[in-house]
C-alpha cells in the first residue's frame, strides 16, 4: 500500500487562499483548518470579556479587537483568529493588506467545556468573580 503525501502550503499560499475564501480557516505547519461556528454562550462570554477589557484599558494606548482579525504567531508560524486580542501602541501587520496582526500583547481564547477538558482535563476550572 502506498501513502499519498499531502503537499504543504506556504504562509503566502495560505494568505492568498484565505483572502479570497468565503469562510475562515486557520493555518499551522503547512495545513489549513476550517473554523467552526460559535455558540450563543461562547459569543456572550467573548463579547462580555472584550467589553470589560476595553473599559479597563480606557485612556491607555491599547486596543481590544475581537475574532475578526487574523493574528500571526511568529514563534510557531500559526495564523489564527483569536476570540480577543489586545495590542498596544501602533499595530504591526504582515503586509500592506493590514489584515494579519503581528504584535498582540494578549491573546484570549474562550473554550467550550469539551475543548477545555481535552486540553486541560476535566478538573481544570476558572470562574469569574
Backbone as a ProteinNet text record, in pm:
[ID]
protein_1_A
[PRIMARY]
XXXXXXXXXXXXXXXXXXXXXXXXXXXXXXXXXXXXXXXXXXXXXXXXXXXXXXXXXXXXXXXXXXXXXXXXXXXXXXXXXXXXXXXXXXXXXXXXXXXXXXXXXXXXXXXXXXXXXXXXXXXXXXXXX
[TERTIARY]
83.7	0	89.2	57.5	139.1	67.9	145.4	90.8	91.9	-12.4	-19.3	31.3	134.2	189.4	103.2	69	-9.4	86.4	68.3	158.8	128.9	232.3	221.8	209.8	129.8	115.9	221.4	261	345.8	253.7	305.5	222.9	166.2	244.1	194.9	80.4	91.4	-18.3	-144.7	-129.2	-243.3	-310.5	-233	-291.4	-363.8	-308.3	-373.4	-509	-513.7	-639.1	-736.5	-688.2	-773.3	-837.2	-765.4	-818.6	-930.2	-941.5	-1047.9	-1161.2	-1139.8	-1234	-1361.9	-1470.5	-1598.6	-1609.9	-1521.1	-1520.4	-1376.8	-1361	-1226.8	-1162.5	-1031.7	-951.5	-827.1	-779.2	-652.8	-544.5	-419	-307	-198.1	-148.7	-40.5	38.6	170	262.8	220.8	185.8	155.9	14.8	-70.8	-208	-309.7	-423.2	-535.3	-641.3	-703.7	-807.9	-929.5	-1043.1	-1165.9	-1210	-1263.7	-1309.5	-1457.5	-1494.5	-1634.8	-1704.2	-1834.9	-1913.9	-1912.9	-1959.7	-1959.4	-2101.1	-2113.5	-2243.2	-2279.9	-2404.4	-2452.9	-2374.7	-2352.4	-2279	-2135.2	-2073.3	-1936.7	-1931.5	-2026.1	-2029.1	-2052.1	-2141.2	-2164.6	-2039	-1972.5	-1850.2	-1744.6	-1723.5	-1622.9	-1656.6	-1780.6	-1818.3	-1816.2	-1861.3	-1858.8	-1715.5	-1628.8	-1489	-1421	-1448.8	-1390.1	-1436	-1564.6	-1616.3	-1547.3	-1535.6	-1470.1	-1322.6	-1255.9	-1115	-1103.2	-1191.8	-1191.1	-1214.3	-1309.1	-1335.1	-1212.4	-1146.6	-1028.6	-911.8	-905.5	-794.2	-823.2	-941.1	-979.6	-876.1	-835.5	-736.9	-593.3	-573.7	-438.9	-415.7	-294.9	-261.2	-274.7	-377.6	-402.2	-542.5	-560.9	-689	-728.8	-860.6	-916.8	-986.6	-955.5	-1018	-1072.7	-1191.1	-1246	-1218	-1274.1	-1234.1	-1230.3	-1242	-1240.6	-1104	-1005.1	-871.6	-778.4	-712.1	-617	-489.8	-430	-305.1	-204.1	-82	27.5	117.4	145.6	236.1	371.3	465.2	594.7	666.7	657.4	731.6	691.3	564.9	516.4	474.1	451.9	401.4	250	181.7	36.2	-29.4	-127.7	-217.1	-352.7	-411.9	-533.8	-622.7	-748	-844	-883.4	-802.8	-835	-965.4	-1028.9	-1153.1	-1131.8	-1025	-993.9	-843.6	-807.5	-666.6	-653.4	-550.7	-516.5	-378.4	-369.6	-238.7	-221.3	-96.8	-66.3	22.8	15.7	91.5	44.2	132.5	96	88.1	-20.8	-28.4	73.6	126.2	219.4	151.8	162.4	93.5	189.2	142.6	220	259.4	167.1	192.9	100.8	96.1	18.1	-133	-179	-322.6	-381.7	-300.2	-337.4	-445.8	-439.3	-539.1	-478.8	-347.9	-280.3	-190.4	-236.4	-164.6	-44.6	67.7	190.7	229.7	170.8	218.9	111.5	40.2	-55	18.7	-38.9	15.7	-54.5	-186.5	-268.3	-354.6	-361.8	-448	-536.5	-668.9	-764.8	-846.4	-862	-946	-1046.9	-1175.9	-1281.9	-1303.4	-1290.3	-1301	-1437.9	-1486.6	-1605.9	-1564.5	-1661.4	-1629.8	-1554.2	-1597.1	-1532.4	-1389.5	-1366.2	-1229.7	-1142.1	-1195.6	-1120.4	-1079.7	-1173.9	-1144.2	-1037.6	-1043	-945.3	-805.4	-798.1	-669.1	-616	-700.9	-652.8	-703	-799.1	-854.2	-981.2	-1066.6	-1197.1	-1193.7	-1082.1	-1073.8	-1023.5	-984.7	-937.3	-1057.8	-1054	-1168.5	-1122.5	-1181.8	-1161.5	-1300.6	-1323.3	-1454.7	-1438.6	-1532.2	-1531	-1587.6	-1529.7	-1579	-1605.2
-116.2	0	123.8	220.8	341.6	456.4	536.6	653	772.5	849.9	970.1	1086.5	1152.5	1265.7	1388.9	1453.9	1575.8	1693	1773.6	1886.3	1993.8	2057.4	2161.1	2297.3	2382	2519	2607.4	2710.5	2812.7	2916.5	2997.3	3105.1	3196.5	3223.5	3306.9	3238.1	3106.1	3030.2	3042.8	3019.7	3027.6	3163.9	3271.5	3405.6	3432.5	3387.8	3407.4	3335.7	3214.7	3137.9	3199.9	3229.8	3279.5	3412.5	3498.4	3630.3	3626	3516.9	3500.1	3410	3341.6	3239.7	3301.7	3224.1	3266.5	3231.7	3147.8	3111.4	3120.2	3131.7	3148.1	3014.6	3012.6	2896.1	2943.1	2859.2	2886	2807.6	2839.2	2778.7	2741.5	2618.4	2573.9	2465.3	2483.4	2384.6	2335.3	2430	2396.8	2350	2347.2	2299.1	2404.5	2407.3	2494.8	2414.7	2479.7	2416.3	2507.7	2459.2	2538.4	2565.4	2683.2	2721.1	2689.8	2641.9	2611.3	2737.1	2736.5	2846.2	2843.1	2950.7	2961.3	2954	2908.3	2901.2	3038	3051	3172.4	3201.5	3098.2	3116	3159.6	3103.5	3140.6	3288.8	3332.4	3472.6	3566.3	3529.4	3612.6	3625.6	3514.4	3517.2	3605	3585.7	3663.4	3811.8	3844.6	3985.3	4055.3	3988	4048.5	4070.9	3973.1	3988.6	4099.4	4107.4	4213.4	4351.3	4363	4491.2	4531.5	4437.2	4466.6	4504.1	4432.9	4464.5	4604.2	4635.8	4769.4	4878.5	4854.5	4951.9	4968.1	4859.3	4864.3	4936.2	4930.8	4991.8	5133.6	5184.2	5318.3	5420.5	5505.5	5608.1	5562.3	5436.2	5382.7	5366.6	5337.2	5323.7	5178.8	5109.2	4970.9	4958.7	4865	4842.5	4696.5	4673.2	4538.6	4509.9	4394.6	4351.2	4211.7	4185.6	4050.6	3972.8	3857.7	3747.4	3769.7	3889.7	3909.1	3943.8	3966.1	3999.3	3880.2	3843.2	3731.1	3775.8	3684.5	3708.1	3603.2	3646.2	3553.2	3545.3	3422.4	3399.5	3360.3	3452.2	3426.6	3305	3285.3	3176.3	3038.6	3024	2892.2	2889.3	3005.6	3010.4	2996.2	2994.7	2981.4	3110.5	3096.3	3205.4	3168.1	3256.5	3222.1	3344.8	3320.9	3426.4	3413.3	3465.3	3451.7	3523	3477.8	3541	3686.8	3714.7	3851.8	3873.8	3989.6	4028.7	4169.2	4189.3	4323.1	4356.3	4472.2	4520.3	4661.8	4701.5	4834.2	4907.5	5038.1	5124	5103.7	5115.8	5106.2	4959.3	4919.9	4781.2	4754.6	4633.4	4589.9	4478.2	4484.4	4389.2	4311.3	4194.6	4104.7	4172.5	4248	4313.4	4433.6	4493.1	4615	4591.2	4467.9	4439.5	4472.8	4473.2	4513.8	4425.7	4295.3	4202.8	4092.1	4099.1	3997.6	4068.2	4073.7	4143.9	4062	4129.7	4062.4	4091.2	4192.7	4233.4	4234.3	4122.5	4119.7	4115.3	4177.5	4169.3	4059.3	4046.1	3946	3877.2	3745.1	3665.7	3580.4	3588.9	3515.9	3423.6	3302.2	3203.8	3151.7	3166.4	3115.7	2969.5	2881.9	2738.3	2684.1	2591.2	2517.4	2417	2359.9	2258.6	2141.5	2098	1981.2	2012.3	2133	2170.9	2188.6	2251.7	2268.3	2132.5	2037.5	1905	1834.8	1853.4	1790.3	1848.7	1979.3	2046.5	2037	2068.3	2083.9	1976.2	1896.8	1795.5	1843.6	1754	1791	1862.3	1856.8	1922.5	2066.3	2108.9	2246.8	2339.7	2443.9	2531.2	2674.7	2765.7	2908.2	2966.4	3039.1	3100.3	3250.1	3323.8	3470	3508.2	3608.8	3655.5	3801.7
0	0	0	-84.9	-91.1	-21.3	44.4	113.7	19.3	21.7	-59.3	26.8	-22.3	50.6	27	132.4	124.7	109.9	5.9	-12.8	91	137.1	239.8	172.9	230.8	183.1	248.5	180.2	241.3	305.4	396.2	450.4	340.9	238.2	127.6	53.6	31.7	-30.7	54.5	184.1	275.9	267.6	278.1	275.7	144	32.9	-96.5	-100.8	-50.2	-47.3	52.4	170.7	280	245.1	178.5	146.4	42.2	-30	-129.8	-79.2	30.8	78.8	134.7	129	184.2	332.6	383	524	573.7	704.7	761.6	795.2	778.4	814.3	887.8	977.3	1044.3	971.7	999.2	928.2	1027.4	1015.1	1102.9	1033	1028.3	972.5	834.4	748.1	609.3	580.9	682.9	663.4	705.5	632.9	666	739.8	837.7	917.1	920.8	868.5	868.3	1011.5	1034.2	1167.3	1181.9	1298	1327.3	1378.1	1370.6	1425.2	1577	1638.1	1783.9	1838	1960.7	2027.4	2086.3	2123.5	2188	2315.3	2397	2522.5	2496.7	2394.5	2357.4	2320.1	2237.3	2194.6	2312.6	2402.3	2521.6	2606.1	2629.8	2710.3	2644.2	2515.6	2441.1	2442.2	2408.8	2398.9	2534.8	2638.6	2772.3	2820.6	2796.8	2836.2	2756.4	2627.8	2544.2	2591	2625.6	2674.2	2804.4	2898.2	3025.5	3005.3	2915.7	2887.8	2827.6	2734.6	2674.3	2776.9	2866.7	2973.6	3063.1	3096.9	3183.9	3116.7	2984.7	2911	2863.6	2895.1	2851.2	2897.7	2804.9	2836	2820	2790.2	2768.2	2618.4	2580.7	2439.2	2391.7	2439.2	2399.9	2343.3	2251.8	2186.9	2199.9	2205.2	2211.9	2079.7	2022.1	1897	1918.8	1862.3	1872	1744.5	1731.2	1644	1493.2	1444.5	1300	1241.9	1324.7	1275.4	1294.2	1188.1	1191.4	1263.4	1337.4	1409.7	1365.8	1344.3	1314.7	1436.8	1479.3	1590.9	1530.3	1528.7	1464.5	1522	1651.9	1717	1665.6	1624.8	1580.3	1434.6	1375.2	1238.3	1229.7	1343.1	1345.4	1297.7	1208.2	1170.6	1228.9	1309.3	1380.8	1396.3	1433	1462.4	1609.6	1700.1	1842.3	1877.1	1983.8	2027.2	2064.5	2136.6	2178.4	2166	2114.4	2104.3	2160.4	2239.8	2286.6	2232	2167.2	2122.4	2175	2191.9	2243.6	2145.3	2151.4	2062.1	1918.5	1823.3	1681.6	1639.3	1571	1525.3	1414.3	1414.1	1310.9	1231.6	1097.7	1012.1	923.2	878.7	792.3	660.4	602.6	474.2	460.2	341.5	323.2	310.9	321.9	322.4	460.3	563.9	700.1	762.3	734.7	789.6	875	901.4	982.7	1083.8	1209	1315.3	1362.6	1383.1	1426.2	1570.7	1633	1765.1	1874.1	1891.5	2003.6	2136.4	2237.9	2373.2	2451.2	2427.4	2495.5	2391.5	2400.8	2313.3	2403.5	2381.8	2464	2375.1	2418.2	2350.1	2450.8	2420.3	2506.7	2470.6	2568.6	2543.1	2583.3	2501.7	2542.3	2648.6	2719.1	2820.2	2758.4	2640.7	2578.9	2537.1	2483.7	2444.4	2567.6	2671.8	2796.6	2852.8	2854.2	2907.2	2824.5	2692.7	2604.5	2628.8	2650.1	2665.5	2807.8	2905.1	3041.7	3138	3096.3	3185.5	3251.6	3292.6	3346.2	3480.9	3552.8	3683.9	3676.1	3555.6	3536.3	3537.5	3619.8	3630.9	3655.5	3580	3603.3	3618.3	3724.3	3741.5	3758.2	3698.3	3710.7	3846.7	3907.2	4036.6	4030.3
[MASK]
+++++++++++++++++++++++++++++++++++++++++++++++++++++++++++++++++++++++++++++++++++++++++++++++++++++++++++++++++++++++++++++++++

